[in-house]
Amino acid sequence: MTRILAIDLGAESGRGVIGTLSDDRKLSLNVIHRFPNGPVKIGETLYWNTTGLVQEIRNAIRIAAEDGGFASVGIDTWGVDFALIGKGGTLVGSPVHYRDSRTDGQVAKVFAKVPQDEIYAVAGIQTMPINTLFQLASLAENHAEQLAATAKLLFIPDFLHGLLTGVEASEFTIASTSQMLDITTGTWAVDVLERLGIPTHILPDVLPAGATYGGIADATLPAAVQGIPVIAPGGHDTACAVAAVPATPGDDWAYLSSGTWSLLGVELSEAVLTAEACELNITNEGGVCGTVRLLKNIAGLWLVQESRRAYARLGRERSYDELTRLAGEAPALAAVIDPDHASLAAPDDMPRAIRELCLATGVEPPEGVAATIRCCLDSLGLKYRKTLRMMERVTGRSIRVLHIVGGGSQNRLLNQIAADATGCTVIAGPVEATAIGNVLLQGISLGIVKDLDDLRSIVRESVTLETYTPDPEMHARFSAFPDL
């Protein structure tokens, strides 16, 4: 039996997970440490609590060492955000959260200097204000002194791997989220960055997913863990989650990594960089084992999470299960919105923002908690349908199966809505896709998992999956709705 430690950091929480692969090729997971994560606002800036995350990662490693040890460790996180490392090895300020307002107006400014289609032809990444490209353009314009003091830019998982090993490098899947990497060559788009005044000497070497950064060399950790391999599984959490999709070989399936974000797409062997893909604003993110993840970023359960927080501030704390139950009792398709509308990106009060968006678009607003959450879920279902059609259009594939993985796969109502809206058979699970992908991708590097097909075979044999088929009446109702 082989024990592997996965550190999985999400937008709301983090955890240390021991994955044990038995001799009969069954994987089991044990969450040994959980901790909260989230932004901290200081003045007008939204930061990540990076120092707290570092301490919690060290705690997870200590617990794992005391709990029986581990063969390797790897970290995955969300995309686009980064740490700036000064010439003396210290942080140049705290890493800023992607929802911070510093990128406001930067998309237009960047495209005025380098046209969108030129950037897309190289990076192939969906244009979103949160992308690293626009964060750095903002720094170059407003805080050039920070870039001048920077010796190295490291994305969050790269930064954390570097603290454990002393190695300053970037892993392919996380680097690709930046909109600064040439997705075809795997090297930085130096020409584009120089035209935008972004210094390129601060960018690290890019290593493939599964690369070993070195052994643990962190003096704050016990002697027993020193030298244990630190492997970048896929630094981007979505890359790990997609690796754990329990699909069988073929091209009739799509994936949906469901959580704060919904990331819906297909797995390819090479990027799609056509004018049509650019116009549709589809992203080509780096995948593992020589793949590309053609996908669309959709707002996801962020709408529900923020609604839940708003209701809690009013004095009523509700669980996600309770909110889902209430939504199931509300009429379907009574109100729908574009979940990716800019007004919903970071509102102070999500239910109020949804109501105001409905009024602005001529939709009767949802009244009450149940109707509001149902509006969120129905709207996501319609956006899933639209996105799947985009994927079929640019690839020529016919999608019949939608695999939903991640924490959102526990939402049975949303799973059924996805089936009804898209007309696809939905297979839900595994819930812990990111941690599973992290563990088994490390397993490939350790030589105990053969390849991506072998990895997915292990997943199918190790987890329980749920299947949802479209309800004909509801599918007809969803089909009658225009695209959002």
CORNOR-V700955 format. One record per residue. N is the residue number from 1. RES is the residue in three letters. PSI is psi in degrees with one decimal (NA if undefined). Layout:
# CORNOR-V700955
N,RES,PSI
N,RES,PSI
This chain:
# CORNOR-V700955
1,MET,137.8
2,THR,129.9
3,ARG,127.4
4,ILE,136.5
5,LEU,122.2
6,ALA,128.8
7,ILE,115.3
8,ASP,115.4
9,LEU,119.8
10,GLY,179.3
11,ALA,-20.5
12,GLU,-27.0
13,SER,168.7
14,GLY,162.2
15,ARG,152.7
16,GLY,129.1
17,VAL,128.0
18,ILE,120.3
19,GLY,127.3
20,THR,119.2
21,LEU,114.6
22,SER,170.3
23,ASP,-24.1
24,ASP,18.6
25,ARG,30.5
26,LYS,136.3
27,LEU,133.1
28,SER,148.8
29,LEU,144.8
30,ASN,112.8
31,VAL,113.7
32,ILE,-14.8
33,HIS,130.6
34,ARG,149.0
35,PHE,150.8
36,PRO,157.2
37,ASN,153.1
38,GLY,169.8
39,PRO,156.5
40,VAL,123.5
41,LYS,124.3
42,ILE,116.6
43,GLY,-124.9
44,GLU,7.7
45,THR,140.8
46,LEU,117.0
47,TYR,161.8
48,TRP,146.3
49,ASN,71.0
50,THR,-40.5
51,THR,-38.1
52,GLY,-40.2
53,LEU,-41.6
54,VAL,-45.0
55,GLN,-40.4
56,GLU,-35.6
57,ILE,-42.7
58,ARG,-38.3
59,ASN,-42.6
60,ALA,-41.3
61,ILE,-41.3
62,ARG,-44.8
63,ILE,-43.3
64,ALA,-38.6
65,ALA,-38.9
66,GLU,-19.1
67,ASP,8.1
68,GLY,-1.9
69,GLY,179.2
70,PHE,154.7
71,ALA,-27.7
72,SER,169.0
73,VAL,143.9
74,GLY,151.9
75,ILE,135.5
76,ASP,150.2
77,THR,-178.7
78,TRP,169.4
79,GLY,179.7
80,VAL,-33.0
81,ASP,161.2
82,PHE,165.3
83,ALA,141.4
84,LEU,122.9
85,ILE,126.0
86,GLY,174.0
87,LYS,-24.0
88,GLY,8.1
89,GLY,5.9
90,THR,163.0
91,LEU,137.0
92,VAL,82.4
93,GLY,165.8
94,SER,144.9
95,PRO,135.5
96,VAL,143.7
97,HIS,142.4
98,TYR,-19.3
99,ARG,5.0
100,ASP,153.6
101,SER,2.7
102,ARG,-17.5
103,THR,2.3
104,ASP,125.7
105,GLY,-5.8
106,GLN,-29.0
107,VAL,-49.3
108,ALA,-39.3
109,LYS,-42.4
110,VAL,-46.1
111,PHE,-18.2
112,ALA,-25.6
113,LYS,-41.6
114,VAL,115.8
115,PRO,148.5
116,GLN,-42.2
117,ASP,-29.8
118,GLU,-43.3
119,ILE,-42.3
120,TYR,-38.7
121,ALA,-21.3
122,VAL,-53.9
123,ALA,-33.3
124,GLY,25.1
125,ILE,140.4
126,GLN,131.7
127,THR,116.7
128,MET,136.7
129,PRO,-23.3
130,ILE,-13.2
131,ASN,149.9
132,THR,-38.4
133,LEU,-45.0
134,PHE,-30.0
135,GLN,-44.0
136,LEU,-34.9
137,ALA,-37.7
138,SER,-43.1
139,LEU,-43.6
140,ALA,-34.7
141,GLU,-41.0
142,ASN,-22.1
143,HIS,56.7
144,ALA,-25.3
145,GLU,-30.7
146,GLN,-42.8
147,LEU,-34.6
148,ALA,-28.8
149,ALA,0.1
150,THR,132.2
151,ALA,-30.8
152,LYS,136.8
153,LEU,128.2
154,LEU,127.9
155,PHE,160.7
156,ILE,-49.1
157,PRO,-33.2
158,ASP,-42.0
159,PHE,-44.2
160,LEU,-41.3
161,HIS,-38.2
162,GLY,-37.0
163,LEU,-33.2
164,LEU,-30.6
165,THR,-22.1
166,GLY,1.1
167,VAL,127.8
168,GLU,98.7
169,ALA,167.1
170,SER,146.9
171,GLU,145.3
172,PHE,-47.2
173,THR,-38.8
174,ILE,-37.7
175,ALA,-32.9
176,SER,-21.7
177,THR,-12.2
178,SER,-20.6
179,GLN,24.9
180,MET,-2.7
181,LEU,138.2
182,ASP,109.3
183,ILE,-20.9
184,THR,-43.2
185,THR,-19.6
186,GLY,17.5
187,THR,164.3
188,TRP,143.7
189,ALA,72.7
190,VAL,-42.7
191,ASP,-45.6
192,VAL,-45.6
193,LEU,-40.0
194,GLU,-36.7
195,ARG,-20.7
196,LEU,2.4
197,GLY,20.8
198,ILE,122.1
199,PRO,134.8
200,THR,-13.2
201,HIS,-14.0
202,ILE,-7.1
203,LEU,134.6
204,PRO,167.3
205,ASP,147.4
206,VAL,124.3
207,LEU,153.2
208,PRO,155.4
209,ALA,137.5
210,GLY,-0.6
211,ALA,145.7
212,THR,122.4
213,TYR,-23.2
214,GLY,-166.6
215,GLY,158.6
216,ILE,128.8
217,ALA,50.0
218,ASP,110.7
219,ALA,-15.9
220,THR,-10.1
221,LEU,158.9
222,PRO,154.2
223,ALA,-29.9
224,ALA,-23.1
225,VAL,-8.4
226,GLN,132.1
227,GLY,-10.3
228,ILE,134.2
229,PRO,136.5
230,VAL,114.3
231,ILE,129.3
232,ALA,102.7
233,PRO,-55.0
234,GLY,111.7
235,GLY,-28.9
236,HIS,129.9
237,ASP,-34.4
238,THR,-34.7
239,ALA,-41.2
240,CYS,-43.3
241,ALA,-42.6
242,VAL,-34.9
243,ALA,-32.0
244,ALA,6.7
245,VAL,124.7
246,PRO,44.1
247,ALA,151.8
248,THR,156.6
249,PRO,138.5
250,GLY,175.8
251,ASP,24.0
252,ASP,15.4
253,TRP,154.2
254,ALA,165.8
255,TYR,152.8
256,LEU,109.3
257,SER,109.7
258,SER,118.2
259,GLY,-139.4
260,THR,-43.1
261,TRP,150.0
262,SER,119.5
263,LEU,108.9
264,LEU,129.2
265,GLY,-161.4
266,VAL,161.1
267,GLU,129.3
268,LEU,170.2
269,SER,-16.0
270,GLU,159.8
271,ALA,153.3
272,VAL,108.5
273,LEU,31.2
274,THR,164.1
275,ALA,-35.1
276,GLU,-43.4
277,ALA,-37.6
278,CYS,-45.7
279,GLU,-37.2
280,LEU,-6.6
281,ASN,48.3
282,ILE,146.4
283,THR,146.4
284,ASN,92.6
285,GLU,150.9
286,GLY,134.4
287,GLY,-175.5
288,VAL,160.3
289,CYS,40.5
290,GLY,18.3
291,THR,165.8
292,VAL,138.0
293,ARG,101.8
294,LEU,117.9
295,LEU,175.3
296,LYS,133.3
297,ASN,124.9
298,ILE,148.2
299,ALA,-38.7
300,GLY,-155.5
301,LEU,3.9
302,TRP,-40.9
303,LEU,-42.7
304,VAL,-42.5
305,GLN,-46.0
306,GLU,-32.9
307,SER,-43.8
308,ARG,-42.8
309,ARG,-40.8
310,ALA,-42.7
311,TYR,-37.0
312,ALA,-36.8
313,ARG,-24.2
314,LEU,0.0
315,GLY,6.4
316,ARG,105.0
317,GLU,123.0
318,ARG,140.9
319,SER,163.6
320,TYR,-36.0
321,ASP,-41.0
322,GLU,-42.4
323,LEU,-40.0
324,THR,-41.1
325,ARG,-43.8
326,LEU,-42.8
327,ALA,-35.1
328,GLY,-21.1
329,GLU,-9.3
330,ALA,152.9
331,PRO,139.8
332,ALA,144.2
333,LEU,28.9
334,ALA,-31.5
335,ALA,134.8
336,VAL,150.8
337,ILE,167.6
338,ASP,109.6
339,PRO,-16.3
340,ASP,11.5
341,HIS,140.6
342,ALA,-30.9
343,SER,-13.7
344,LEU,4.6
345,ALA,-39.1
346,ALA,56.7
347,PRO,156.5
348,ASP,-28.6
349,ASP,101.6
350,MET,-48.3
351,PRO,-39.3
352,ARG,-40.0
353,ALA,-39.4
354,ILE,-43.9
355,ARG,-45.6
356,GLU,-35.1
357,LEU,-40.9
358,CYS,-47.4
359,LEU,-38.3
360,ALA,-23.6
361,THR,10.5
362,GLY,23.7
363,VAL,138.0
364,GLU,119.2
365,PRO,149.3
366,PRO,142.2
367,GLU,118.8
368,GLY,171.4
369,VAL,-49.7
370,ALA,-47.3
371,ALA,-33.9
372,THR,-45.5
373,ILE,-38.4
374,ARG,-38.6
375,CYS,-44.1
376,CYS,-47.5
377,LEU,-43.9
378,ASP,-39.2
379,SER,-38.7
380,LEU,-42.4
381,GLY,-43.6
382,LEU,-35.1
383,LYS,-33.8
384,TYR,-43.9
385,ARG,-47.4
386,LYS,-41.1
387,THR,-40.4
388,LEU,-39.5
389,ARG,-38.0
390,MET,-45.4
391,MET,-42.0
392,GLU,-39.0
393,ARG,-44.2
394,VAL,-15.9
395,THR,-18.4
396,GLY,8.3
397,ARG,161.6
398,SER,111.8
399,ILE,123.3
400,ARG,-21.8
401,VAL,133.8
402,LEU,115.6
403,HIS,121.0
404,ILE,121.9
405,VAL,167.0
406,GLY,-179.9
407,GLY,-34.3
408,GLY,-15.3
409,SER,-8.9
410,GLN,-14.5
411,ASN,94.2
412,ARG,-33.7
413,LEU,-44.8
414,LEU,-36.4
415,ASN,-43.8
416,GLN,-38.8
417,ILE,-40.7
418,ALA,-42.4
419,ALA,-45.6
420,ASP,-39.7
421,ALA,-38.9
422,THR,-23.1
423,GLY,6.1
424,CYS,154.6
425,THR,127.4
426,VAL,128.8
427,ILE,116.3
428,ALA,131.5
429,GLY,157.3
430,PRO,152.7
431,VAL,-43.8
432,GLU,44.6
433,ALA,-41.7
434,THR,-47.4
435,ALA,-40.1
436,ILE,-46.9
437,GLY,-42.1
438,ASN,-51.1
439,VAL,-49.8
440,LEU,-26.2
441,LEU,-37.0
442,GLN,-36.3
443,GLY,-36.4
444,ILE,-44.7
445,SER,-32.6
446,LEU,-10.9
447,GLY,11.2
448,ILE,-8.8
449,VAL,133.2
450,LYS,-53.6
451,ASP,-171.2
452,LEU,-39.3
453,ASP,-41.1
454,ASP,-41.2
455,LEU,-48.4
456,ARG,-30.6
457,SER,-40.2
458,ILE,-41.8
459,VAL,-47.4
460,ARG,-34.0
461,GLU,-10.9
462,SER,-15.5
463,VAL,159.2
464,THR,129.4
465,LEU,152.1
466,GLU,139.5
467,THR,136.6
468,TYR,131.0
469,THR,148.9
470,PRO,136.4
471,ASP,121.9
472,PRO,-41.8
473,GLU,-44.2
474,MET,-35.1
475,HIS,-39.8
476,ALA,-39.8
477,ARG,-45.1
478,PHE,-40.2
479,SER,-25.8
480,ALA,-15.0
481,PHE,139.4
482,PRO,161.6
483,ASP,145.5
484,LEU,NA
